[in-house]
Amino acid sequence: MRDATKLARKGIVHLKPYLPGKPIEEVQRELGLKEIVKLASNENSSGPSPEAIRAIGAELDHISRYPDPSCTLLRRAMATKLGVRADMITLANGCDNIISMIGAAFINEGEDVIMADPTFPVYESVTRIMGGRPVPVKLMNYIHDLDGMAGRIGPKTKLVFLCNPNNPTGTLVPRAALNRFLAAIPDHVVLVLDEAYFDYISEKDYPDGVSLLGSDLNLIALRTFSKIYGLAGLRIGFAVGRGDLISLLERVREPFTVNRMAQAAALAALMDEEHVERVLRINEEGKAFLYEQFQRLGIDYVPTQANFVFVDFKRDSEGVYHALLKEGVITRPGSVWNYPTCARITIGTMDENRRFIEKLEGVLRGR
């Protein structure tokens, strides 16, 4: 039999495919369960704005036409909301797609890309695909070790990925620490601030990446419509940065990456601030409930600034994961990040949170 790996790019031969949270439909097929609670992928359990749903319906009559490749109306609305020029924004098929664009635009073979360990795994995947060298730096107390990351910057460093709040830990790099780090970044390095969970942050000392763009920094901030806006299924993310940096991303962007329905839904969702406030309120209530229950059950957790909580069961989390799965609750075991006793739990609706705790308590007590 022929060996296809001999034909592949060197960077992908030993690359592990990204493993997302298990889909509800797959669990239903495998276990024959009808009611499933999915708390594995940091989705918005409250769903999207009703205005976004209406916008999708109105767009159905036009799906025989290609979408606007530049997302003109949406970009203008976002530019107004963010207080930047429209040419400082690019949109694509989710932040994963944006990260791939960043890799294609900036990473040459043999260049170093610094990232936390653990963090969002797509950073490493894209680096390896482009022939770069991932340089992981261990977290300290579940938070980015910025001094350690700064110490790894060298002449071959091209990118630094900084997920803030970090996925999977939900922890935040404070403003003063980030400012010190920014001062240590040389001109040949691009800092990518992944702010996918920006809208959930309650900490006032948060260094908003977009607010830092007034300087001459090589900085790109990433955000998404998947989380607070509940449009994960439509795949729409965006990058904000200096116009010359964004123009480089535009050169490698595939045509028509954002479909018509995604553009229409995102524009409508952007305008529905009341729905965003409702989602935030539900998330804060769910967070407080889960904290209280984890304390009651003696489960260690990391205080979060996102819509998920990183917990430590002090036992094999794969076993807990599979036991919960049989009860119709999907979580994310920490083995994917080399934290075998930990898990990442999405904050759901209150009904979902209560069901999770009920089933978790039974699993932990052997019922």
C-alpha positions in Angstrom: 0.0 0.0 0.0 1.3 3.5 -0.9 2.2 5.8 2.0 0.4 9.1 1.5 2.5 10.8 4.3 5.4 10.9 1.8 3.4 13.3 -0.2 2.4 15.6 2.6 4.0 18.9 3.8 6.5 18.2 6.5 4.7 20.3 9.0 1.5 18.2 9.0 2.9 14.6 9.2 2.9 14.5 13.0 0.0 17.0 13.4 -2.9 15.9 15.5 -6.3 16.9 14.2 -8.3 19.3 16.3 -10.8 17.5 18.5 -13.9 19.6 19.1 -16.5 19.0 21.8 -18.6 16.0 21.0 -21.7 17.0 19.0 -25.2 16.5 20.5 -26.3 14.5 17.4 -23.4 12.0 17.8 -24.3 11.3 21.4 -27.9 10.8 20.5 -26.9 8.3 17.8 -24.4 6.4 20.0 -26.3 6.3 23.2 -29.9 6.5 22.1 -30.5 9.5 24.4 -33.1 12.2 23.5 -32.3 14.9 26.0 -28.7 16.1 25.9 -27.0 18.9 27.8 -23.9 20.1 25.9 -21.4 22.0 28.1 -18.3 21.2 26.1 -17.7 23.9 23.4 -18.3 27.2 25.1 -21.4 27.9 23.0 -24.1 30.4 23.9 -26.8 28.2 25.4 -29.2 31.2 25.4 -29.1 31.3 21.6 -28.9 34.2 19.2 -30.9 37.4 19.1 -34.4 37.0 17.7 -33.4 39.9 15.4 -30.6 37.7 14.0 -33.0 34.9 13.3 -35.4 37.2 11.5 -32.4 38.6 9.4 -31.5 35.0 8.4 -35.0 34.4 7.2 -35.1 37.5 5.2 -31.8 36.6 3.5 -33.1 33.1 2.3 -34.5 34.5 -0.9 -31.0 35.7 -1.9 -28.9 32.6 -1.3 -28.5 32.0 -5.1 -26.3 35.1 -5.1 -22.7 35.3 -3.9 -22.3 37.2 -0.6 -20.5 40.6 -0.5 -16.8 39.5 -0.3 -15.9 42.6 1.7 -18.8 42.4 4.2 -19.2 46.2 3.5 -22.3 46.9 5.6 -21.2 44.8 8.5 -17.7 46.2 8.5 -19.0 49.8 8.5 -21.3 49.0 11.5 -18.5 47.3 13.4 -16.1 50.2 12.7 -18.6 52.6 14.2 -19.2 50.4 17.2 -15.4 49.9 17.8 -14.3 53.4 17.0 -11.9 52.4 14.2 -11.6 52.7 10.5 -13.3 50.1 8.3 -10.0 49.2 6.7 -8.7 48.1 10.1 -11.2 45.2 10.2 -11.3 41.9 8.3 -13.9 39.2 8.6 -13.7 35.5 7.9 -15.2 32.1 8.5 -14.7 32.1 12.3 -11.6 33.0 14.3 -10.1 29.6 13.3 -10.0 30.9 9.7 -8.6 34.2 10.8 -5.8 32.4 12.7 -5.0 30.4 9.5 -4.9 33.7 7.6 -2.4 35.1 10.1 -0.2 32.0 9.7 -0.3 32.2 5.9 0.4 36.0 6.0 3.3 36.0 8.5 4.9 32.7 9.3 7.9 31.6 7.3 9.4 28.1 7.7 11.8 27.9 10.6 10.3 30.9 12.4 9.3 30.7 16.1 5.7 31.3 17.4 5.3 31.8 21.1 2.1 30.7 22.9 1.0 29.6 26.3 0.7 26.0 27.5 -2.1 25.2 27.6 -4.1 27.5 25.3 -6.2 27.3 22.2 -4.6 24.4 20.1 -5.2 26.0 16.7 -2.2 28.3 17.3 0.1 25.3 17.3 -1.6 23.6 14.4 -1.4 26.6 12.1 2.3 27.2 13.1 3.2 23.6 12.2 1.3 23.7 9.0 3.3 26.7 7.9 6.6 25.1 8.9 7.1 27.3 11.9 8.3 26.2 15.4 5.8 26.4 18.3 7.4 27.7 21.5 5.0 26.8 24.4 5.5 28.5 27.7 3.8 27.0 30.7 1.1 28.9 32.6 1.8 30.1 36.1 -1.1 29.5 38.4 -3.3 29.1 35.3 -2.3 32.5 34.0 0.0 33.5 31.1 3.6 33.7 32.2 4.4 36.9 30.4 7.9 37.2 31.8 8.6 33.7 30.6 7.2 34.4 27.2 9.2 37.6 26.8 12.3 35.7 27.7 11.7 33.3 24.8 11.5 36.1 22.2 14.5 35.9 19.9 15.7 36.9 16.4 13.6 34.0 14.8 10.4 34.9 16.6 7.6 36.1 14.3 4.4 35.8 16.3 3.2 35.7 19.9 -0.4 34.4 20.5 -1.9 35.6 23.7 -5.4 34.3 24.4 -7.1 36.8 26.8 -9.1 35.5 28.6 -7.3 32.2 28.1 -9.0 29.1 26.8 -9.2 26.7 28.6 -8.5 28.4 32.0 -10.7 31.5 31.7 -7.9 33.6 33.3 -7.0 37.2 32.4 -3.8 39.1 31.9 -4.2 42.4 33.7 -3.4 45.8 32.1 -0.2 46.6 33.9 1.3 43.1 33.1 0.4 43.4 29.4 1.8 46.9 29.1 5.2 45.6 30.4 5.0 42.8 28.0 4.2 45.1 25.1 7.3 47.2 25.9 9.4 44.0 25.6 8.2 43.1 22.1 10.6 44.0 19.3 9.5 45.4 15.9 9.9 42.1 14.0 7.3 40.4 16.2 3.5 40.5 15.7 1.3 40.1 18.8 -2.0 38.4 18.3 -4.5 39.1 21.1 -7.2 36.5 20.9 -10.2 38.1 22.6 -12.9 35.6 21.7 -14.4 35.9 25.2 -14.0 39.7 25.4 -17.7 40.4 25.9 -18.0 38.2 29.0 -15.3 40.0 31.0 -16.4 41.7 34.3 -12.9 42.7 35.5 -12.5 46.5 35.1 -8.6 46.2 34.8 -8.9 44.5 31.4 -6.5 45.6 28.6 -8.9 45.9 25.7 -6.9 45.1 22.6 -8.8 47.4 20.3 -8.0 50.4 22.6 -4.3 49.6 22.2 -4.4 50.1 18.4 -3.8 53.8 18.6 -0.1 53.1 19.1 2.3 51.9 16.4 2.3 48.3 17.8 2.4 45.2 15.6 -0.9 44.1 17.2 -3.9 42.2 15.9 -7.0 41.7 18.1 -9.3 38.8 17.3 -13.0 38.6 18.2 -16.0 36.5 17.2 -19.7 36.4 16.8 -19.7 32.7 18.0 -19.9 33.4 21.7 -21.9 36.3 23.2 -23.9 36.7 19.9 -24.7 33.0 19.7 -23.8 32.5 16.0 -21.3 29.7 16.3 -23.1 27.6 13.6 -22.7 30.4 11.0 -19.0 30.8 11.6 -18.0 34.5 11.6 -15.0 36.0 13.3 -13.0 39.1 12.8 -9.6 40.7 13.3 -8.9 44.4 14.1 -5.5 45.9 13.6 -3.4 48.6 11.9 -4.5 49.0 8.3 -1.2 47.8 6.8 -1.4 44.6 8.9 -5.0 43.9 8.0 -4.2 44.5 4.3 -1.7 41.6 4.5 -4.5 39.3 5.9 -6.7 40.5 3.0 -4.2 39.2 0.6 -4.5 35.6 1.8 -8.2 35.7 2.6 -10.3 33.3 0.5 -13.1 34.9 -1.5 -16.6 34.8 -0.1 -15.5 33.4 3.3 -18.5 34.9 5.1 -21.9 33.7 3.7 -24.9 35.9 3.2 -26.8 34.7 6.2 -23.9 35.1 8.5 -23.4 38.7 7.4 -27.1 39.5 7.9 -27.3 37.8 11.2 -24.2 39.4 12.6 -25.3 42.9 11.6 -28.7 42.3 13.3 -27.1 40.8 16.4 -24.6 43.7 16.7 -27.6 46.1 17.0 -29.4 44.1 19.7 -27.7 45.3 22.8 -30.7 44.2 25.0 -30.1 40.6 24.0 -26.4 40.8 24.8 -27.2 42.2 28.3 -29.6 39.3 28.8 -27.0 36.7 27.9 -24.4 38.3 30.2 -26.9 38.3 33.1 -27.7 34.6 32.5 -23.9 33.8 32.4 -23.2 35.7 35.6 -26.1 33.9 37.4 -24.9 30.6 36.1 -21.3 31.3 37.1 -22.4 32.1 40.6 -24.5 29.0 40.9 -21.7 26.7 39.6 -19.1 28.3 42.0 -21.5 27.7 44.9 -22.1 24.1 43.9 -18.4 23.3 43.2 -17.6 24.6 46.7 -20.3 22.5 48.2 -18.9 19.4 46.4 -15.3 20.2 47.3 -14.3 20.7 43.7 -11.4 23.1 43.0 -12.1 25.6 40.2 -10.4 28.5 38.5 -12.3 31.8 38.7 -13.2 32.7 35.2 -13.7 35.8 33.0 -15.4 33.8 30.3 -18.5 31.6 29.8 -16.8 28.5 31.0 -15.1 27.2 34.2 -11.9 25.1 34.5 -12.3 22.6 37.3 -10.1 20.0 39.0 -11.9 16.8 40.0 -8.7 15.4 41.6 -9.4 12.1 39.7 -9.3 10.9 36.1 -11.5 13.4 34.2 -11.9 11.0 31.3 -13.8 8.6 33.6 -16.0 11.5 34.8 -16.5 12.6 31.2 -17.7 9.1 30.1 -19.9 8.7 33.1 -21.6 12.0 32.5 -22.0 11.2 28.8 -24.1 8.2 29.7 -26.3 10.6 31.7 -26.7 12.9 28.7 -24.2 15.6 29.8 -21.3 16.5 27.4 -18.3 18.2 29.0 -14.7 18.6 27.9 -12.1 16.5 29.7 -8.7 18.1 30.4 -6.6 15.4 28.8 -6.6 17.4 25.6 -4.5 20.0 27.4 -2.5 17.5 29.4 -4.5 18.2 32.6 -5.8 14.7 33.2 -7.7 15.4 36.4 -9.3 18.6 35.1 -12.3 19.5 32.8 -13.7 22.6 31.1 -17.3 23.2 31.8 -19.4 25.7 29.7 -21.8 27.8 31.7 -25.2 26.9 30.3 -28.8 28.0 31.1 -29.8 27.5 34.7 -31.7 24.4 33.8 -28.6 23.0 32.1 -26.4 23.9 35.0 -28.7 22.3 37.5 -28.9 19.1 35.5 -25.1 19.0 35.1 -24.6 19.4 38.9 -27.2 16.7 39.7 -25.6 14.2 37.3 -22.0 15.2 38.4 -22.9 14.7 42.1 -24.2 11.2 41.3 -21.1 10.3 39.3 -18.7 11.6 42.0 -20.5 9.6 44.7 -20.7 6.5 42.6 -24.4 6.4 42.1 
